C-alpha cells in the first residue's frame, strides 16, 4: 500500500517545530563540495545532537576513528538538541539532502516513518565490521526493529538513577557493608530511608530532588514505577487504551508523597536538585548524564537504578542510536563508510561510558576497564531492567507523548490535581493520541504500527 505524500507542513508539525523551524538555517543540508582530507577517498557526513560532555566524548571517538581509518573523511555536524534536530533531519531526508549517518533517540524511530525517512541497516555489512545482534541486549535490539528490518543501531542506554551521598547515608546508618545504599523493596522501606536520611541532613537542604515540576522527568519516573507494577499501555492491536488507572494512582500517590511528607521542597525546581545534592542533600533522582557533573564536584556518591519500590526492578531507559537518514541513491562507499563508522563507535564506547551512559555493546560491559568505572558499575544492571515508553509513533524523547501526559503527572505530584483525576486524564489523553495520525505518513498507531 502506498503512503500519503509528505510536505513541509507535515514535517514541521511532526517534529514539533512549526515556530522553531524558521529560526535556523539549512546550509548544512547540502552534500558539501569541500575537498577531502589528505589521504581520504570517501566522505561520511554525520549529524548528531551531542553537546557538552557528550559532545567532547563523541569528538574524541571520531578522532580515534579518523586515525584508524585515514581513507574515510568524517564531516560531523552537531545540531540543536530536541525538536529542531528532528525537524531538520526529516526535511533533509525528504529533500534527498540527508547526511550519510545520523543519531536518534530509539523511542523516536517508530514515528520517523521507517522506510520513507529512514533506510534500514545492512546486518551483513555491520557483521563484516564486527557488530552482530548477539552483541546486544535482546529487548534493546528488538526495539530497533520495525516491520522486520533493523532501522537503528543502539549506541547506549541512558537511564534515570537514584544518586545518593555516601557521607550523609553513612551518618544515617543507611550504607551496607559494601559501601552501597541498603536495599529497598517497598514504598514503606523507601520512605523509612528518606526519614532516616533527613535526620542526618544539614538544615536548609531538601532530602531528595526529583524534578517535581518538570514534565519530562515526571513522565520518565511514572514510566519506571508503572512498569514496576506490570502496567500496560495499549492492547496488542494498539486500538484501545489498556492503562490500569488503579496502578497509575498508586504511582501518582507515591510521587506526590515525597512532597506531602516534606522530603522534596516545592520551592525548589529544575537544577536545584543537583545543586543541593552537591551541597549535601542525600538524594537526587537524575539522569545518568549527571555523572560527570558530580565527579567534577568531587562528591562521595553512589548511584543505583530507581528503587524497586513496587517489587519489580525497572528504571526508565532511552537509547541514543545510529540511523541511516533516507537517501534515494543510498549505497556505495559513503554508505559502507557510515556502517563502518557506526560499528566502530559502538565497539569503542568505553570513552562514551565516561559520560555516564551504559554502552549498548554488551562485550564492552564485561571488560575490566568498564568494571572499574564508578558509579557506572553500580547501575549497569539497568540494561536488563529497562522501562521504556510504548513503541508507538508519538512516543520517544521530546515526543508528543511526554508533552501531553507529562504535565498531567506534574499536576498530581505538585498537588494541583488529585491522583485519581490525573489517572483518568491520562487515560483519556492516551485515547486521543491513539486516534491521532502520524504527520509523517498519515497513519494511526494501529494502521502503521510498530511491527517487530
N, C-alpha and C positions, 0 to 999 in steps of 0.2 A: 504494500500500500504506500502510495506517495505521501510525502509530508507537505503541509502547507508552506507556501513561500515565506521567507523571512525578510523583514525590512528593518531600517534603522530604529524605528519606534519600538519594535519588538525587543531588540537587543537592549536598548536603554531601559525599558520597563523591567525586563527580566533581571537585569543586574542591579536594579535599584539606583540607576544613575541618571534619571531624567534631568535633574538640575545640575548634577556634577559633571556630566559628560562634556559640557561646553567649557569647563574650567581647565582642561589640559589639552595640549596639542597632540597631534597624531603623527609627528615626524618620524617616530620610531617604527611606524608601520611598514616602511619601505624595506626593500630587500638589502639595501646598503651596497654602495658601489666602491667603498674604500678598498685599498689594496690589502691582500692577505699578509699576515705577518711572515717574517723571513722563515723559509723552510716549510711553510704550510701549503697544502694543496686542497684543503677542504675547510669551509667555514660552517660553523654551527651557531645560529642565532638563538639565544636563550633568554627568556623573560622570567623573572622571579619577583617575589614581593617581600624579600627578606631585607630588613633594615636593622640597625642597632647591632647587638652582639651576634644575632643570627646572620646578619649581612657580612660581618667580619669573618665568621666561620666559613660561610659559603665561599667568599673570595679566596680564603686560604685553600679550600678544597679544589677550587677551579685552578688556582696557580699550580697545585700539585699535578692536576690532570694535564695542564699545558706542558709541564716539564716532562711528564711521562709519555705524552703524545704530541710531539712537536709538529706532526703533519696536520693537526687539526687546530684551526684558529677559532677560539670560542669568543663570540661577541655577546657579552652578557649585559642585560639592562635590568635595573631594579626600578619597579614601578610602585605607585602608591598602593598601600595595603587596602583591602576591602573591596567595596563595590566598584570604585574606579578601575581597579585592576581587572575585574571580571568583565566590566563593560568594554574595556579596551581590547581584551583578549577575544571576546565574542565578535566584535566588529572586524578585528583583523582576520579572524578565521572566515567570517562571512565574505570579506572582500578579497580573499585569496592573497592576503598580505601577512599571513601569520608567521611567527618565528618557527624554527625547527623544533624547539623544545620549550616547554613551559612548566609552571608549577601551579597546582590547585590543591585546595583542601579536598580530601577524599569525599566528604559529605556533599560537595557541590557537583561532583562528576555526573551523577544521575540526571540532574537538571540542566546539564550543559549540552543536551542533545547529542549524545554519543552517536557517531556515525555520520553526523552532519557538521558539527563544530569541533568534534574531536575525532582523530583517527586512532584505530586500535594498534596496540604494540604487536610486534612480531616476536612471539615467545622463543622461536628457534634462534633468532638473531641475538636476543638477550642471553640465551643459554650459551651461545658462542662466546659472549663476553663475560661469562661466569655467573649469571644470575638466573636462578630457577625457582619455580613455585615452591619447591621443598624447602627453600631457604627463608620462608616467611610464615608467620602465624596464619593458620588456615582461615580463620574468620576475617583477618585483615585482607588477605588475598581475595576472599570471596566478595568483599565489599568493592573491590576494584574491577570486578567482572560485571558487565552489563550485556544482556542478550547473548551470553556465551562467549563474549570476547573481552580481552583484557584492555581496559581503557585507562588504567592508572598504574603506575609503578610506585608503591609506597616507599617513602624515604624514612619515615619515623612514625611514632605516635606521640602526641603531646597531650598530657593528662592534667586533671585537676588534683591537687595534692593537699594534704594536711601538713603544713610546716609547723614545727614545734621547737621552742627554745629549750635546749638541754639544761642550761643553768637554772631556769625557772622550774622546770619539771623535777629536777633533782631536789631542789629545796622543798617541793611539794610531795616528794616521795612517789613520783609517777614514772620513774625510769626503772626498767628491769635490769637484771644483772648484765645484759648485753649492751647496756647504754642506750637502749631504744625505749620509746614510749610503751607503757603497759598495754596489753591487748584490750581492745574494746569490741564487744559483740552485741550490744543492745543500746537503745536510746538511753535507758536508765544509767548504764555504765558510762556512756559518753557525758551526760550531764553531771554525774558524780566526778568525773575527771575535771570538767570545767570548774566545778565548785571548789575542788582542792587547789587547782591551779590559780584561781582567783585569790586565794588566801596568800599565795606566795608572790603575787604580782604587785609591783610598785604602784603607788597612788597616781591617778591621772592617766592610767593606761587601761584600755579595754582588755578583756580576756581573750577575745578572738575577733579577727577581722574576716568578714565573709562577703564583702561587696553587696551588702543588702539592698542597695538602690540601683544596682547595675543589671540591666535586663539580660545581658549575655551570661554573666556569671550565675545569676539566679536560675536561669534556664538550664545551664550546664549542671548545677547542683541538683536541680529537680530530676534531670535525666538520670543522674547517677543513682539517687536514692529510690526513684521509681523503678529502676532496673533491679535494684537490690530486692525489691518486693516482688519481682517477677512480673511487673506490669507490662502490658502490651499497648500498642497504639492503634492499629487498624487490623481488620480481618485480612486473610491471605489475598483476597481479590482486590484489596485496597478500595473497597466501595463503601465500607462502613467504619465508623469510629469504634474502637474497642477499649478506649480509655476507661480504666476502673476508677470511678470517682471516689470510692472509699479509700483505695490505696493512695490516690492523689491527695486526698485530705490528710492522710497520715503524714505524707511528706511535707505538705504545706504547714501543718501544725508543728512538725519538727523544726523546720527552718524558722518559723515565727518564734518559737520558744527561746531561741538564742537572744532575741531582743527583749521579750517579755520578762525573762529571768535576769536580764541585765548583763549578760555576757558580751553582747555586741552593742556598742553605743550608737543609737540612731543619729547622734550628732556628727559621727564620722562617716565618711564615704569615700569611694574611689580609692586612690592610692594611699589613703591614711592607714589602711590596714597593714600594708607593707612597711610604711614608715614607723608605725607603732611597734611592729614586730622587731625591727632593727633596734628600736629604743628600749625593748624589754617586754613587750606584750608576748604572752606564752604561745599563742596560736595565730596562724593566718592560713586561710584557705585561698590558695593562689595556683596559677598555672605553673607547670614545671619550668617555664621560661624565666621565673624569678630566681632560679638557682644562681646565675652569675651575679645578680644584684646582692643576694645575701652572702655569697662568697666574698665579694668585694668589700662588704661591710664587716667582714671577719666575725660573723656571728657564729656562735657554737650552736648548731642546729641540726635537726634531722628532718626527714620528710617521708611520709607514707602515703599510699593511696587514701582517698577519703574513707573514714572509718565505716566498717560494715555494720552499721547500727541496726539494720533490719535483717541481719543474719547471713546475708549473701554478699560476697566480695564483688564490688563493681564500682568503678570510678569513671567519670566522663572522659572520653577519649576522642580526639580528632587525629587527622593524619595529613602531613604535607606529602604530596605525591607528585611525581613527574607525569606529564601528559604530552601528547602529540597534537597540538592545535591543527585543525584541518588544513591541508594543502591539496589543491586539485592535482598537483603533479608530485605528490609525496613519493619519495624513493631516491635511489642513487646515493652518492657519497654523503650528502648532508644528512639524510635520514639515517644512514649507518652510523654517522658521527654522533647523532642525537642518541641513538641506542647505546653507543659506546660510552658517551659522557654520563648518561643517567646510570648505567650499570656501574661505572667507576665510582661515582659519588655514593651510591647506595652501599657499595662494598667497602668504602673508606670513610665510614660515618663515625669513626672514633672522634674526629675533630668536631663533628656535629653534636655528639653526645655531651661535649663540654658545655653546650648551651642549655643543658637540662633535658633535651629531647631523648626519647628512647629509640634507638635505631631499629628500623623495621627488619633489617637483615639479621636474622637470628644467629648466624655464626659469629657476628660481632659481639653479641651479648655474652657469649661463652668465653671470650678471650680474657687473658689475665689482665690486660690493660683496662678493659671495661669493668671487670670485677673490683678493681681498686678505686674506681670513681665513687666519691661520696658527695651527696647522699643518693646518687643515681642507683647504686647497688641496693639501696633500701626499698626503692619503689619500682624496680624493674619488673616485678611480678604483675604490675598493672597490664602488661602486654597480654596476659592470659585472662584478664577480667575487665574487658573494655565495655563500657556502657556508651552506646552510640545512638545518635538520632535515627529515626526510621529512614529506610532507604527509599526516599521519595524525592520528587523534583524540587520541592520547596524547602528541603532541609539543608543542613550544612552550615559551616562557619559564616557568619554575617548574612545568613539566608533569611527568607521570609518567615520561616517557622519561628526562629528566635525573635524576630522583630514583632511578631504578632502575639506569641504566647509568653515570651519573656516578661513583658510589662505586667501580665496577669499574675505571674509568680511574685514579682516585686510588690504588687499591691497587697498580697496576702502577707508576705514577710514583713513589710513595714507597717501593716495594720490598717491600711485604708480599705481593705476588703476582708471579709471573713473567709476562712479556708473553704467552707462548703460552697459559698457563692463563687469563689475563684475557680474551684474544680468544675463547676457547671459551665462557667465561661470558657474554660479551657476546652471542654468537650465540644461546645458549640462552635468555637473557633476552628478546631480541628476539622469539623464537618464542613465548614466554609472552605477551608483550604483543600479538602478532598475534591470539592466541586469546581475548584479553580482550574483553568487551563494554563499549562506552561507556556509563557510567551515565546519560548524558543521554538516550540513545534506545534502549539495549539492543542495539546492533549492533556487530559486529566491524568492523575496518578494511575487510575485504573486502566485508562486507554493506552498509556505509553509506558507503563510500569517499569519498575526496576527488575528486569529479568536476570536471574543469576544462574 
